[in-house]
Amino acid sequence: MNIIVASSEVVPYAKTGGLADVCGALPSQLEQLGHQITVFMPGYRAVNYGEFSVQKTGIDLEIPIGNQLVPGELLVTTLPGSNVKVYSVTNDDYFDRESLYGEKGVDYEDNAQRFIFFSRAVLESVRLLDLKPDLIHCNDWQTGLIPALLKVEYESNPLYENIASLITIHNLAYQGTYPSSTMPLTGLDWKYYNYLQMEFFDRLNLLKTGIVFADSINTVSPTYAQEIQGAEQGCGLEGVLQRRANVLSGILNGIDVTQWNPSIDELIPAKFSADDWPRGKSECKKHLQNYFGLEQNSSTPMIGIVGRLATQKGWSLILQVMQRWLETTDVQWVVLGTGAPEFHAALTSLYQNHPHKLGLQLGFSNELAHQIEAGADIFAMPSEYEPCGLNQMYSMAYGTVPVVRRTGGLADTVVDASLQTIAAGTANGFSFDGFTAIELERALSRAIQMYRFDKENWNNLVRAGIQRDWSWAVSARAYERLYRKTIERKQGHPISP
């Protein structure tokens, strides 16, 4: 198959979240399966003027935005470790900026215009590069206009009429909504600005546009695909998603096992595998205790947390439990993250009062993130919602047992340690349902009890996590099947393997 992946973020070039990880890892895995993959992303400052070897193609663009023709050009580089070409859609007025979407917590005012330009440029590049794709894989609201343009503006063009479209929803909360006055910039007729297609409470909604017009829709875990069809997590689009349920599915993300693999990880003090993890984890835990100035005691359970300090990540629950346990329980906590000022202040206060039981680093360090995943005994991730989640997979790959709320990708990856799952050998962590501090505390207490008093079953949980294949190879096969099904539905006949 010949596939285009269009994304506003791609690792290692530009990243704010998991979208970049998917669009950086999936293309090379698909190439290894024998498919022709081409990636398009905006020509941000970090891409065109950073450390990457980006070359000119000699191809200039003229993209209609409203009643203007906006100039641009295509630059090209190659995705590291592959032969996948990455085209940088360049217009310095739009993309040569400090950040991707905004600065100091404020979105750029022309974001709609920037990504309408990008979406149209991807489709024009199909013709200019003579790519002949079978499918364009769109990602999130920034590329939501592409399926609509294919169905409406390009449908009678022989170069485009058989191109299928897939849109992946990485986080439904981010929808790309803009005033109705933005509609003319899309170049599409006002008749499409209605509640069934592009309009959403009298605003243009680019993610809704993609959902309505795409040939297939998927999200980043099977459970999240079900959750977003309900009012609680549908973010107002549950009705639209219910109407398209027959083409909606979920595929779990994978992890990059060249970066997250304890047997080869150069960032941790002791490498280990499923065969010798007790020794390796013991050394990694000792290193963490030393780094944070905690008591050097191998038998004291250590709970690790890495990520954004945000309500969505369950910090309102974590702080309640942490505050009680720092006073009463022989447990160590290590925290790495940055986010909301109120959580910074609360954690700083707790650290000042309990520096020998709480290790805290406000900010981000890739090296320390790896060391916490490797050295902690338990990883806490009580998210309010979690489309997929990667940290629970990193944790299990490093023999750290996750305690999670049963939602989204957390529900699809963490099997709660019950009598039945332990007996079946499928348990790999602890999970709970209600978004309350009481339920989080109960789940953490169950984990601590097993860690202290049932080493045999604890070790079985650890091994179950380390031995499972969390790599992108599994997910790439699922995307391969979804692409094929989507193309066959669009073209009306089976395609060759």
N, C-alpha and C positions, 0 to 999 in steps of 0.2 A: 504493500500500500504506500501511497504518496501522501504524506500528512504535513500540514502546516500547523505549528503551535504559535498562537499569538498571545502575548502576555505583557503586562506592564512591569513585571518583575521577573528576573531570571538570575539565579545564583550562577557564577560568582559576581555578576556585573552590578546588580541592584537588588536590594532586599529590604522590606519592612516586616515581612511575615512569612507564613508557610507557603503562600502562593509562589514565592521565588524558589523555594526548595523543590516543589513539584516540577516547575518548569525548567529547572536546572538539571534535575536528575532523570526525569522520565524520557526526554528525547534521546539521550545516549543509550538507555536501556532498550528503547524501541529500535534504535539503529542496530543494536546487537542481535535483535530478532529478525533482521533482514529488511527492515522498512526504510524508505527514504523520508527523512525528517528535515524540515526547515523551520527555524525559529525566527520570529519577528518580535522586537521590543523597541520601545522609544529610545532615541539617542540622547540619553541623559549625560550630564557633565561627567559623571563617574565612568561612563562607558566610553565616550568619545575622547575624553581628555585625561583619562586615568592611566592605569598601569597595563591596560589591555592593548594587544596588537590589532587595532582596528584599521582596515584599509578602505580606500575609496573604491567604489564600483564604477564610477563614471555615469551612473544612472541618476538623472534629475527627476523630481516629482513636481507636478502641479495639481494640487488637491482642492476641489471646490468646497468651500466652507461658507454656507449661505450664498451671498452674491459675490463672493471674492474667490480668486484663485490664489492659494497659499503655496509658496515654493518650498521645496525640501529636497533632500537627497538620500540615497541609500549608501550606508557604509556596511562593511562586513567583517566578521571575525569567525573563529571556530570555537565551539564549545570544548573546554579542556577535556582531554582524554577521549576524544571522539573525532569523527569527521563531519559532525553536524554544523552546518553553516548557521550563524546567527546574524541576521540583518538588523542594523541599527537605523530606525526611521528618524531622520535628523531634520530638525528645524530649531536652530539655537534660540529663537525668540520663545519657543514653547518649552524646550527641554534643557537648555543650558542654565540650570538653576541650582541653588544650594541643596534642595531636597526633591523628593519625587512628587509629592502631592500638596505640600504646603510647608509653612515655616511658623515656628513658635505657637503651634497648636491651631493655626488658622489655615484652612484650605486656600489654595490659589484660586482667585476669582474666575479664571478662565479654564478651569479643569475640564469642563464639558467640551469646550472648543479644542483643547489639547488632545483629548482622546477620541473625539470625532475625527480629527485630522489623522490620528494614528490608525483608526479603524479603516478609514477610506484608503489610506496609504498602503495598508496590507493588501487590500483587494486590487488596487492598481498595480502593485508589485507582482501579483500573480501574472498579469499580462506582460509587464515589462521584462520579467525574468523568465517568462515562458515555463512556469512551474508545473502546470497541469495537475494540481492536487486532487485527490479523491475526497479529502475532508479537511476542513479548517477547525482546529480545536481552540475554541475561545475560552477565556478565563476571566471571570468576574465582570463587574459593570464596565470596566475600562474598554472591553471589547464587545460589549453587548449589542452594539449597533451592527456588527458584521453579519449576524444571521438575518437581520431585517433587510439590509442592503442586498444580500444574496437573493432573498425571496421577492423583493419588490423591484429594485432598480436593475439588477443584473440577471433577472430570471430569463429574459429572452435572448441573452448573449450566449452564443454557442460555446465560448470559452469557459463559461461559469455555470451553465444550466445543470450540470451533473455533480457539482461540488456540494457535498453534504456539510452540515455544521453541527458541532457539539459545543455546548457551553457547560463549563464546570463552575459550580458555586462553591467557593472556598469558605465564605462566611456571609450568610444571607443578611447580616446586619448592615453591611456596606452595599448600598444600592445605586449610588450615582444619581441622585434626584436633583433636578434643576428647575428654575421658573419656566412657565409655559412659553415665555418669550424666546427660550433657547431652541424650540422646535425647528424654526426655519434653518438653523445651522446644520441640522442633520441632512437637509436636502430632500427629505421625504415629505409627501403630501400631508396636509393637515388632517385628512380623513383618517390617518392612522393614529392621531392623537385622540384616543377614546379609551374608556375604562377597560375594555377588553384587550387592548394592545399596548400603547406606549404611555398613556396617561395614568397618573397615580395621585389622587387627591389634588387635582389641578396642578400637577407638576410632571415634567418629563422624567421618566424613570428608565435609565439605561439598562439596569439589570433585568427589570420586568420585560423590556423590549427583547433582550436576548432569550429569556425564558419562553416568551410567546412564539418567537419566530424560529428558534433552533429546531433542528431535526431530532436531536436527542439532548437530554439534560442529565448531568450527574453531579453528585457532590462527593465529599471526601470521606464518607463512611456510610455504610448501609443504614445504621440507626439514625444518623442525621438526616438522611433522605426521607425517612418516615416522620421524624420530629418536625421538620419544616412544613409539613402538610397540616399541622395543627396550629391553633391560635397562639399557644404559649411561645413557640419558637418560629412561627411563620412570618413575623415582622410585617404583617399586613398583606403578604403575598400568598398566604396559605390557600386562598381560593383559586388563584392562578395556577399554583402548583398542583392542586387537586385535579383541576381540569386537564393537566398534562401528565398525570400520574402514570399513564401507560408508556411514556418515554422517559421516565425519571428513575434513576438508579443511584447506587452509592458504591464507590470503590475506595477502600482504605489507602491512604498514602503509605509509602515505605520510608525507610531511613537510608541514608547514604553510609553503607558499611565500609567504605574506604576511609570515612572520617570517624564513624561511631562503631568501633570494634575493639573491645578490650584486649584482644590478642595481638593487635598491631599498633595500638594507640600510643603515640610518643608523648602525649600531654599528661599521662598519668604516671605516678611513681613506680608502679609495678604492673606489668602486663599479666593477663590471665585469660583462661579459656574455661569451657565447661568441665574440663578434666582437673584443673588445679585452682579453681576460683577461691576456695577458703584462704589459701596463702596470699593470693594477690589482693583480695578485698581487705584482708587484715592489714596489709601494708598500706593500702590506699586510705583506709580509715585512720590509721595511726598518723599518716601525713596530714590529713584534714584536721585532726585534733591538735596537732602541733601548729599548723598554719593559723588556726583561729584561737589558739591559747586555751583550748578546752582540756579537761582532765584526761590524761592518757590512760584510758580504761577500755579494753577491747570488749568487755561484756556489757557496757552501757549502750543501750540502743540509740542509734543516731538517725534522726529524721531530716532528710534533705528536701529543699524546695528551690527550684530555679525557674525564673520567668517574670512576667510583668506583674507589678503590684497593682492589681485591678480587682474591682468587685467581681467581674466575670470569672476570675481565677479563684474565687472563694476566700479572699483575704478577710472578709468580715467574719467568716467562720473560723479560719485559722487563728486569728488573733485572740478570739475568745478561748480557744483550747490552749493555745500557747501560754497565755497569761496565767491560767490555772495550773498548768503542768510545770511551768518554771518554778512555781511556789511549792509544788507538792510531789512531783514525780521525777524519778531518776532517769531522765531522758535528755539527750543532747539534740539541739536544733542547729542546722546550718542553712543560711538563706543567702541567695544571690539574686538580685533583681533591682528593677527601677520602675517607677510608675507614679501613682497618685501621691501628692504631698502628705495627705493624712495618714497613709500607710507608712511612708517614710518616717514621719514623726512618731507614730506608735511603736514601730520596730526599734527606732533609736532609743526611745525611753526604756523599752524592755531590755535592750542590750546593755544600757548603762546600769541597770539594776541587777542583771544576771550575766555578766561577761564570761563566766566560767561554764555556763550551760547553753548559751546562744552565740553562735558565730554569725556575723552579719557583714555583708559587703553590698552596699547600695551602688548599683552600676551594673555593667556587664563585662564579663571576662570569659572568652571562649575556653581558655585553659582551665579556669576554675570551674566552669560548668561541667567539663569532662571529669574533673577530679571529684566533684560532688556526686555525680552519677556513679562513679566507680567506688567511692569510699563510704557513702551512706548505706545504712541497712534498709531504710524505708524511704520511699519518695511520696510526698503528699501532693495530691492534685485534685482538690474538691471543687471542680469548675461548675459554675452555674449552667453553662452550656459549652460544648467543645466539639466543633465540627469534625475534627479528626484527633488532633493532639499528636505531638511527637515525643514529648518528654517521657510519657509512660513507656513508650517503646524503647527509647534510649535506656531508661532505668532497667527494664527487664533484660535488655541485651547485656547490661553490665552487672546483672545479678542483684539489683536493688529492687525490692518488692514494692509495687505501687499500691497506694491507698487512694481510691478515686471515687467520685460520684458517678453513678451509672447513667451516663448521658453521651450521645454522639459516639465519636470514635473510642471514647473510654469504655463504653459498654461493649464495643465490638472487639476490644483487644484484651481487656482484663477480666479474667474468670474468677469470680469470688470464691474464696476458700470455705466451702461448706463441707459437711460430711460426705455428700454425694460426689462433689467434684474432686475432693482429696482422694477418695477411694478410686475414682476413675482416672486419676493422674492428670486431670486437665486444669486444676487450679494453678493460678500464677500470681494472685494478688488478693486484695480485699476491696469490696465496693459497697456502696450504700445508695439509697434513693433520694431521700428528702434533703433539700438544700438548707440544712440547719446545723448549728454547731453541735447539738446533742448527737445527731447521727454521725457526724464526722468523728466525734470523740469516741463513740462506740466502736467504729471501724478501726480507728487507731489503737484502741485498747485491745481489740481482738488480735491485731498484728503484734503488739508488744507482748501479749500473753504467749502467743505461739513462739515468738523469737526467744523468750526466756525459758519456756517450760516444755516445748515440743520441737526440739532441734531436728528430729528426723523429718517431720512434715515441713518445717521451715526450709530445710535444705532441698526438699522436693520442689517447693515453690520457686526457689532460686534457680534450680536446674531447668525447670520448665520454661522460665523466661529466657535463660541464656541459650538454650538449645533451639528455640523457635527461629525460623527464617523471617526476619523483619525487613529484608532487603526490598529494593524497588523491583527486583526480578519478578516477584509474585504479582505486584500491582501492574507491572507493564503487560503481563499476559492478560490481565483482566481488561485493561484499556484496549489491547489488541482485539479482543472479542467484541468490545463495545463499538470500536471503530467499524469493524466488519459489519456488524448488525445494522449500524446507522447508515453506512454506505449502501448496503443492499436494500434497505427500506427506501432510501432516496432514489436509487437507480431502478428499483423494481425487479432486480434479478440478482442471483448469486454472483459473487466476484471470485476470481481465482485466488488460491491461497498465497 
